[in-house]
């Protein structure tokens, strides 16, 4: 299995999510994924294949890291999402 390169993911109040190569501080791909209102939380899947961002517009956006493509945008409950994580136990049940 090939080792994936390290990436740094940032979210900002300027409504962008961006991936970076930390060794070069160089951006990877475009600066924003979907329409986002002030990013308040970001999380990467431990396998580094997916990432998710939560924003003040009440949506969670899930993206494929390799292709930088949108996967899904489930609506969050009426309260804002301030923290997220991938549930690996649930994923292992469905595999």
C-alpha positions as CSV (number, residue, x, y, z in Angstrom):
1,X,0.0,0.0,0.0
2,X,1.4,3.4,-1.0
3,X,1.8,6.0,1.7
4,X,-0.4,9.1,1.1
5,X,1.4,12.4,1.2
6,X,0.7,14.6,4.3
7,X,-1.9,17.3,3.7
8,X,-2.9,20.2,5.8
9,X,-6.6,21.3,5.6
10,X,-7.7,24.8,6.6
11,X,-11.1,26.4,6.9
12,X,-11.7,30.1,7.2
13,X,-14.2,32.9,7.9
14,X,-13.6,34.1,4.4
15,X,-15.8,31.1,3.3
16,X,-13.0,28.8,1.9
17,X,-11.7,25.4,2.6
18,X,-8.2,24.6,1.3
19,X,-5.8,21.7,1.2
20,X,-2.1,22.4,1.5
21,X,1.2,20.5,1.1
22,X,2.7,21.3,4.5
23,X,6.3,20.7,3.5
24,X,6.0,23.4,0.7
25,X,3.1,25.5,2.1
26,X,1.7,25.2,-1.4
27,X,-2.1,24.9,-2.0
28,X,-3.5,21.7,-3.6
29,X,-6.3,22.4,-6.0
30,X,-8.9,25.2,-5.8
31,X,-9.4,27.2,-2.7
32,X,-13.1,26.4,-1.9
33,X,-15.4,23.5,-2.0
34,X,-19.1,24.5,-2.6
35,X,-20.9,27.5,-1.3
36,X,-19.9,27.9,2.3
37,X,-20.9,30.5,4.9
38,X,-18.0,30.9,7.4
39,X,-16.3,27.5,7.9
40,X,-16.4,26.6,11.6
41,X,-15.2,23.0,11.6
42,X,-13.3,20.7,9.4
43,X,-12.3,17.1,9.7
44,X,-10.4,14.6,7.6
45,X,-11.2,10.9,7.4
46,X,-8.4,8.8,8.9
47,X,-7.7,7.2,5.6
48,X,-7.2,10.7,4.1
49,X,-9.7,10.0,1.3
50,X,-12.6,12.2,2.4
51,X,-13.0,15.4,4.3
52,X,-15.9,17.3,5.7
53,X,-16.6,20.9,6.6
54,X,-19.3,22.5,8.7
55,X,-20.4,26.1,8.2
56,X,-22.7,28.6,9.6
57,X,-25.2,28.0,6.8
58,X,-26.2,24.8,8.7
59,X,-24.7,22.4,6.1
60,X,-22.0,19.8,6.3
61,X,-20.2,19.3,3.1
62,X,-18.3,16.1,2.3
63,X,-15.6,16.0,-0.3
64,X,-13.3,13.5,-2.0
65,X,-9.8,14.6,-1.2
66,X,-8.1,13.1,-4.3
67,X,-10.4,14.6,-6.9
68,X,-11.5,17.6,-4.9
69,X,-15.1,16.7,-5.8
70,X,-18.3,17.2,-3.8
71,X,-19.8,14.0,-2.4
72,X,-22.8,15.1,-0.2
73,X,-24.2,18.0,1.8
74,X,-26.5,16.7,4.5
75,X,-28.4,19.5,6.4
76,X,-27.4,19.8,10.0
77,X,-30.0,20.0,12.8
78,X,-31.3,23.5,13.7
79,X,-28.4,24.1,16.0
80,X,-25.0,24.8,14.4
81,X,-22.4,22.0,14.1
82,X,-19.3,23.1,15.9
83,X,-17.3,19.8,15.9
84,X,-17.3,16.7,13.8
85,X,-15.6,13.3,13.5
86,X,-15.9,10.2,11.2
87,X,-17.3,7.2,13.1
88,X,-15.0,4.4,12.2
89,X,-17.0,1.8,14.2
90,X,-20.1,2.5,12.1
91,X,-18.0,2.3,8.9
92,X,-16.6,-1.1,9.9
93,X,-20.1,-2.5,10.6
94,X,-21.2,-1.6,7.1
95,X,-18.1,-3.1,5.4
